[in-house]
Amino acid sequence: MPPFQAPLSLCGPFRQPRQMLAEQIYDGHASIHDDKMASDLGFSGAPIEGPTHFSQFAPLLHKIFGDEFFERGCLSAHYQNMVVEGEEVRAFAELTEGQGKICTIWAEKRDGTPVLTGTASIGPDHPESELDRRRAKLRPSEQLVILSDLHVGMKGRQPEQVIMDFDQHMGDLYPFSLNQKLEKITELSPWYTELEGSSSPWGRAIIPFEMISVLTEYTSRQAGFPVKGPAVGLFADQEIKLIKGPLFVNHPYRLEREIATLSESRRVESYWTLTRVYDGKTDELVAECLLNHATVKSSYANYEDEAKALGKAL
């Protein structure tokens, strides 16, 4: 038995993540990242999108796992409290003796308010992740209203062809380009950039973890999942798992989506989508992304009437 069993703990510096979704539009209306919309729903301010915080973990997880994290890494997070622009956030990672290829991660504001909690690991045989545990504890929903036309196993209407170039505007859902993101990203690496991307261990610029979320979501409306609306949603849980990474800038990928889980709480109905990412040239499965879209019940104008018709109350 080793004389000391204290965990290896790392923390990064405080950073101020930037809001880049103030002009986001979907279903013909502003999103929760708009100040007025957030205020109307009772939030203190427009939240910064959750995966923005993933970049602060990249230096810590590279320190723990090396280059392998960008090839076979899994970052699994439960979002706890929103962050608004101007607030400071710090990321932590802790590897305990005997945990093997998984560590605990979390992020906090300067006053100690938790931002997210989760796990990070490397494959191919990943230990149980944060979202594995959380999904196992979910109880079946009694009766969904906004999501009543969805069912587990439902597939997107068609495969989606996607790519991310440096100056490509990512559309209404993500009204910015990769280069614009890199100007504001909390932790910049030369491996992400057009000028120095060839210096990466893979000889090409790689897509940052937080922008993998953009790659897999900017065409998500093509899936055609029949979610009632207009209604406002937010990300509540998210997992990005690389199988044969990294994902590269200006490289074609194909996405295939399905509904993995349906759940609800007092304030939201949630549909969890599993998006499989295939290399557009080799057809190999290179990543899987799990996302909990939490749809705010009170933002759907017909919720109360439809809920009453189903014997429920808001």
FENQUI-V99389 format. One record per run of one state. SS is the DSSP state (hx for helix, st for strand, lp for the rest). FROM is the first residue (numbers start at 1). TO is the last residue. Records with the same first field share a line. If there is no record, write none. Layout:
BEGIN
SS=FROM-TO / FROM-TO
END
This chain:
BEGIN
lp=1-7 / 12-14 / 16-24 / 27-28 / 31-34 / 41-49 / 80-88 / 96-101 / 110-113 / 123-129 / 137-154 / 156-159 / 163-177 / 185-189 / 193-196 / 200-205 / 207-208 / 218-219 / 224-232 / 243-247 / 249-252 / 265-267 / 280-284 / 300-302 / 310-314
st=8-11 / 15-15 / 25-26 / 29-30 / 73-79 / 89-95 / 102-109 / 114-122 / 155-155 / 160-162 / 206-206 / 233-242 / 248-248 / 253-264 / 268-279 / 285-296
hx=35-40 / 50-72 / 130-136 / 178-184 / 190-192 / 197-199 / 209-217 / 220-223 / 297-299 / 303-309
END
